[in-house]
Amino acid sequence: MEIRWPYVIFNLLNFDHLELFREIVQTKSLTRGAAQCGVSQSAASQHLQELEAKLGVTLLDRSRRPFILTPAGKLYYEMCRDILRRKEEFEVALEQAKADVEGTVRVASIYSVGLSEMSYLKAEFSRRHPDARLQVEYLRPEKVYDAVMQDRADLGLVSYPESTRELAVIPWRQEQMVVAASPGHPLAQQEALRPEDLDGLDFIGFDDDLPIRREIDRFLYQHGVEVALAMHFDNVEMVKEAVALGVAVSILPARVIRADVMAGRLAAIPIEAELVRPLGIVHRRRKKFHRAAQSFLDLLLEQPASQFQPA
């Protein structure tokens, strides 16, 4: 009798049914095989009868106790084992493929995110995903937005983030602002400062087209403070260097100068008024992140900000 295998391939390829037949054969019992697969004996018996009817053959010789496989039954059993083995191999390979992250993540960042922090992020990202690469470019804020808009960067890290019709913002963290001074400055030994304590002092600021400059100016104005702007720069590293010379003070995120404070180059004095710098992650709206970019975004968001700082 000719076995109509095409029916098996196209009409009967149900993994649960294949597993059921395999378990029945391996346990040499319809009852035990059904129990292994979580179905009733009557349901298993009905399925077996329907299967034999559709194939046009007998798969089990039930005249024996225990039953034995017919030649057609052996063929079908081997097919069940082979397909289920391949399914299991596929599932393992698929999980491995899901775990593997490859490709390059392009990040545009303002300078003041911090080289030490980015070094930590690179190291942690590389540890988790050795086949992926993190490419970071440090830019002025408007250049960060432009890089993301022009798709030269997957993600942008900016302070005082602004969303647009084309760009979305993911809030990242709030950074406390402090007065930064050289250790020898008269203010360096103060436990805390009122905004008014800065009135008339020489001050190192940022270029007036930067968001951080506008926010600091607004803060000082609200408290009736006028400082003497000695110098201004477009990045935080230059501001820190100028402050370290000892002539003037500045207002900077505490996180940005943490390493300098620990090294004794700068002093950080808390301000008795709330002043924070928000950081955000910008990306193009409706952008489909590849796995490497999504994994790096998850890394940024998964831990409190303090845990990103190397010890």
C-alpha positions as CSV (number, residue, x, y, z in Angstrom):
1,M,0.0,0.0,0.0
2,E,1.4,3.4,-0.9
3,I,1.9,5.8,2.0
4,R,0.5,9.3,1.3
5,W,3.4,11.2,3.0
6,P,2.4,14.5,1.4
7,Y,-0.5,14.6,3.7
8,V,1.8,14.4,6.6
9,I,4.0,17.2,5.4
10,F,1.3,19.6,4.4
11,N,-1.7,18.7,6.5
12,L,-0.4,16.9,9.6
13,L,2.7,18.9,10.5
14,N,1.6,19.8,14.0
15,F,4.5,19.7,16.5
16,D,2.2,18.7,19.3
17,H,0.9,15.8,17.3
18,L,4.4,14.7,16.3
19,E,5.5,14.9,19.9
20,L,2.4,12.9,21.0
21,F,3.2,10.0,18.6
22,R,6.9,10.1,19.6
23,E,6.0,9.8,23.3
24,I,3.5,7.0,22.7
25,V,6.2,5.0,20.9
26,Q,8.9,5.7,23.4
27,T,6.8,4.9,26.5
28,K,5.2,1.9,24.6
29,S,1.9,3.0,26.0
30,L,-1.0,5.1,24.7
31,T,-1.9,6.1,28.2
32,R,1.6,7.1,29.4
33,G,2.4,8.8,26.1
34,A,-0.8,10.9,26.4
35,A,-0.1,11.8,30.0
36,Q,3.5,12.9,29.0
37,C,1.9,15.4,26.6
38,G,-0.9,16.5,28.9
39,V,-3.8,15.1,26.8
40,S,-6.4,12.5,27.7
41,Q,-6.1,8.9,26.6
42,S,-9.3,9.2,24.5
43,A,-8.0,12.3,22.7
44,A,-4.7,10.5,22.0
45,S,-6.6,7.4,20.7
46,Q,-8.8,9.6,18.5
47,H,-5.9,11.4,17.0
48,L,-4.1,8.2,16.3
49,Q,-7.1,6.8,14.5
50,E,-7.6,10.0,12.4
51,L,-3.9,10.0,11.6
52,E,-3.9,6.4,10.3
53,A,-7.1,7.1,8.3
54,K,-5.5,10.1,6.6
55,L,-2.3,8.3,5.9
56,G,-4.1,5.2,4.7
57,V,-1.9,2.9,6.8
58,T,-1.7,1.3,10.2
59,L,1.0,2.7,12.4
60,L,0.7,0.5,15.5
61,D,0.1,-3.2,15.6
62,R,-2.4,-3.2,18.5
63,S,-2.8,-7.0,18.5
64,R,0.5,-7.3,20.4
65,R,0.9,-6.4,24.1
66,P,2.7,-4.1,24.2
67,F,2.0,-2.8,20.7
68,I,4.7,-2.8,18.1
69,L,5.4,-0.4,15.2
70,T,4.4,-1.4,11.7
71,P,6.9,-0.7,8.9
72,A,4.9,2.5,8.1
73,G,4.9,3.3,11.8
74,K,8.6,3.1,12.0
75,L,8.9,5.5,9.1
76,Y,6.5,7.9,10.7
77,Y,8.2,7.6,14.1
78,E,11.6,8.4,12.5
79,M,10.2,11.4,10.8
80,C,8.7,12.6,14.0
81,R,12.0,12.3,15.8
82,D,13.9,14.0,13.1
83,I,11.5,16.9,12.8
84,L,11.3,17.4,16.6
85,R,15.1,17.2,16.9
86,R,15.5,19.8,14.1
87,K,12.9,22.0,15.9
88,E,14.8,21.8,19.1
89,E,18.1,22.7,17.3
90,F,16.3,25.6,15.6
91,E,15.0,26.9,18.9
92,V,18.5,26.8,20.5
93,A,20.0,28.5,17.5
94,L,17.3,31.1,17.5
95,E,17.8,32.0,21.2
96,Q,21.6,32.3,20.5
97,A,20.9,34.6,17.5
98,K,18.7,36.7,19.7
99,A,21.4,36.9,22.3
100,D,24.1,37.9,19.7
101,V,24.4,41.6,19.2
102,E,26.5,42.8,16.3
103,G,27.0,46.1,14.5
104,T,28.1,49.6,15.3
105,V,26.1,52.0,17.6
106,R,26.7,55.6,16.6
107,V,26.4,58.1,19.4
108,A,26.7,61.8,19.3
109,S,27.3,63.4,22.7
110,I,27.9,66.7,24.2
111,Y,31.3,67.0,25.8
112,S,30.1,67.2,29.3
113,V,28.7,63.7,29.5
114,G,32.2,62.9,30.6
115,L,35.1,60.9,29.1
116,S,35.4,58.7,32.2
117,E,31.7,57.8,32.1
118,M,31.8,57.1,28.4
119,S,34.8,54.9,28.9
120,Y,32.8,52.9,31.4
121,L,29.9,52.6,29.1
122,K,32.1,51.4,26.3
123,A,33.8,48.8,28.5
124,E,30.4,47.5,29.8
125,F,28.9,47.4,26.4
126,S,31.9,45.6,25.0
127,R,31.7,43.1,27.9
128,R,28.1,42.3,27.2
129,H,28.3,42.4,23.4
130,P,31.8,41.6,22.2
131,D,30.8,41.5,18.6
132,A,29.3,45.0,18.7
133,R,31.1,48.4,18.5
134,L,30.3,51.7,20.1
135,Q,31.3,54.8,18.1
136,V,31.1,58.1,20.0
137,E,31.6,61.6,18.6
138,Y,31.7,64.6,20.9
139,L,29.9,67.7,19.5
140,R,28.3,71.0,20.4
141,P,24.6,70.5,21.3
142,E,23.3,71.8,17.9
143,K,25.6,69.5,16.1
144,V,24.3,66.6,18.2
145,Y,20.8,67.3,17.0
146,D,22.0,67.7,13.4
147,A,23.9,64.3,13.5
148,V,20.7,62.5,14.7
149,M,18.5,64.3,12.2
150,Q,20.9,63.5,9.3
151,D,21.1,59.8,10.6
152,R,24.8,60.1,11.2
153,A,24.1,59.0,14.8
154,D,21.6,56.5,16.2
155,L,21.4,58.3,19.5
156,G,22.2,61.8,20.8
157,L,23.1,62.7,24.4
158,V,22.3,66.3,25.2
159,S,21.5,68.5,28.2
160,Y,18.2,70.5,28.4
161,P,16.8,68.2,25.6
162,E,14.1,69.5,23.3
163,S,11.8,67.4,21.2
164,T,10.6,68.4,17.7
165,R,8.3,67.0,15.1
166,E,11.3,64.9,13.8
167,L,13.1,64.1,17.1
168,A,11.9,62.4,20.3
169,V,13.4,62.7,23.7
170,I,13.9,60.0,26.3
171,P,14.6,61.6,29.7
172,W,17.8,60.2,31.1
173,R,18.7,61.9,34.4
174,Q,18.8,65.1,36.5
175,E,22.3,66.3,37.5
176,Q,22.7,68.6,40.6
177,M,24.6,71.8,39.8
178,V,27.2,73.1,42.2
179,V,29.7,76.0,42.4
180,A,33.1,74.9,41.1
181,A,36.2,76.6,42.5
182,S,39.9,76.0,42.9
183,P,40.8,74.5,46.3
184,G,42.6,77.7,47.1
185,H,39.6,80.0,46.4
186,P,38.0,81.8,49.4
187,L,34.7,80.0,48.7
188,A,36.2,76.5,48.6
189,Q,35.9,75.9,52.3
190,Q,32.3,76.8,52.5
191,E,29.8,73.9,53.3
192,A,27.2,75.6,51.1
193,L,26.6,78.8,49.3
194,R,23.6,81.0,48.7
195,P,23.2,82.3,45.1
196,E,23.8,85.8,46.5
197,D,27.3,84.8,47.6
198,L,28.3,84.8,44.0
199,D,27.3,88.4,43.4
200,G,30.2,90.4,41.9
201,L,32.6,87.5,41.7
202,D,34.7,86.7,38.6
203,F,32.9,84.0,36.8
204,I,33.8,81.4,34.1
205,G,30.8,80.8,31.9
206,F,29.7,79.0,28.7
207,D,29.2,80.6,25.3
208,D,26.0,82.5,25.2
209,D,24.4,80.3,22.5
210,L,24.5,77.2,24.7
211,P,21.5,76.0,26.7
212,I,23.5,75.6,29.9
213,R,24.6,79.2,29.7
214,R,21.0,80.4,29.3
215,E,19.8,78.3,32.3
216,I,22.6,79.5,34.5
217,D,22.0,83.2,33.5
218,R,18.3,82.7,34.2
219,F,19.1,81.2,37.7
220,L,21.4,84.1,38.6
221,Y,18.9,86.7,37.3
222,Q,16.1,85.1,39.4
223,H,18.2,85.5,42.5
224,G,19.3,89.0,41.7
225,V,22.9,88.0,41.2
226,E,25.3,89.7,38.8
227,V,28.7,88.1,38.2
228,A,31.7,89.4,36.4
229,L,32.1,87.2,33.3
230,A,35.9,86.7,33.0
231,M,35.9,84.1,30.3
232,H,33.5,81.8,28.4
233,F,34.0,78.6,26.5
234,D,32.0,76.2,24.4
235,N,32.8,73.0,26.4
236,V,33.0,72.0,30.0
237,E,36.6,70.8,29.9
238,M,37.8,74.3,29.1
239,V,35.6,75.8,31.8
240,K,37.1,73.3,34.4
241,E,40.6,74.2,33.3
242,A,40.0,77.9,33.7
243,V,38.4,77.4,37.1
244,A,41.4,75.3,38.2
245,L,43.6,78.3,37.7
246,G,42.1,79.8,40.8
247,V,41.0,83.2,39.6
248,A,37.2,82.7,39.1
249,V,34.4,80.3,39.9
250,S,31.7,78.7,37.8
251,I,28.5,76.6,38.1
252,L,28.9,73.1,36.8
253,P,27.2,69.7,37.2
254,A,28.6,68.0,40.3
255,R,28.9,64.8,38.4
256,V,31.1,66.4,35.7
257,I,33.7,67.5,38.2
258,R,33.6,64.5,40.6
259,A,36.9,63.1,39.4
260,D,38.6,66.6,39.6
261,V,37.3,67.0,43.2
262,M,38.7,63.6,44.1
263,A,42.0,64.5,42.5
264,G,42.2,67.7,44.5
265,R,42.0,70.0,41.4
266,L,38.6,71.5,42.1
267,A,36.2,72.0,45.0
268,A,32.5,71.5,44.7
269,I,30.3,73.7,46.9
270,P,26.5,72.9,47.1
271,I,24.1,75.7,46.3
272,E,21.3,76.5,48.7
273,A,18.8,76.6,45.9
274,E,17.5,74.0,43.5
275,L,19.4,74.0,40.2
276,V,19.7,70.9,38.1
277,R,20.7,70.0,34.6
278,P,18.5,67.6,32.8
279,L,20.1,65.1,30.4
280,G,18.2,63.4,27.7
281,I,18.6,60.9,24.8
282,V,17.4,62.1,21.5
283,H,16.5,60.0,18.4
284,R,14.6,60.3,15.2
285,R,10.9,59.6,15.7
286,R,9.7,56.2,14.3
287,K,13.3,55.1,14.0
288,K,13.7,51.3,14.1
289,F,16.7,50.6,16.3
290,H,18.9,47.7,15.3
291,R,19.7,45.3,18.1
292,A,23.1,46.9,19.0
293,A,21.5,50.4,19.3
294,Q,18.6,49.0,21.4
295,S,21.0,47.2,23.6
296,F,23.1,50.4,24.2
297,L,19.9,52.3,24.9
298,D,18.9,49.7,27.5
299,L,22.3,50.0,29.1
300,L,21.9,53.8,29.5
301,L,18.5,53.4,31.1
302,E,18.7,50.3,33.2
303,Q,20.7,51.6,36.1
304,P,20.6,54.7,38.3
305,A,23.0,57.3,37.1
306,S,25.3,57.0,40.1
307,Q,26.1,53.4,39.1
308,F,27.6,54.5,35.8
309,Q,30.4,56.3,37.6
310,P,33.6,54.2,37.8
311,A,34.9,53.6,41.3
